[in-house]
Amino acid sequence: MLVNGKRNGSFLPVADSGRSPESSLPIPLQLAEFPLPPAMPDAVLLLRLLASASVTDLHAITEVIRNDVGLTAQLLRIAALERGERPTGTLNIGELLVQVGLDKLKILAAETRLNPIHPHNAPPQARERFWMHARLTARICEEMAGETTPANRDAAYVAGLLRHLGALPDLLGWKMPAWTPNSPGEIGYRMAKAWRLPTLLTDVIRGDDKACTSQKGYALLRLVNVADERATRWESAGVPMHTAFAWS
């Protein structure tokens, strides 16, 4: 647990209720090409409640963040700013929370935009399916990694969760610059690079096994692709997530 855990300095100014969340972000976060992703409203509300408690339950906060695509991507982005220019870093959500500290976590909770009710392109059901598929793929990745390389369970989970990050711009109706590639994998790769996510993760998000920069990235991509296919089959068969993992 983090008990009034604080690090020196603050990451962002406290959100002003009269401004949009992005207006108070520092220049490195004002990414004109790729706005930071929103999160599901229930996840954001729960995170704000947990972060405002006098004694913060690190385990509960970890579970909230790792179950939401937007919150996970934003935490990774904050951790990248902490690291500087190095494209490496842990993919363990609990460790990342300790690294960034409670002050920045509170601001993350306050500044995160909610997944829009009426996006330009996709109906709410499509976005909910995307989030659910991402969570299911992540869970399958985690279980598969646990059977072979238990030390990589956390990395496998995050990689599975963010595998299709490049689908978000179209799903959320973002206006993309003219130079943006057509491939969702390449879009996701550009997003991950702009946010300085770890190279291991950018390889998976790109989805091109021939472009992987390491054997570890290649192996993780193959694992995620298997999990992604399995999740799709289970969804097509109408298998609920809790039933799918009754054996775990």
Beta strands, then each sheet from edge to edge (+ up, - down):
strand 1: 2-3
strand 2: 55-56
sheet 1: 1+ 2-
end
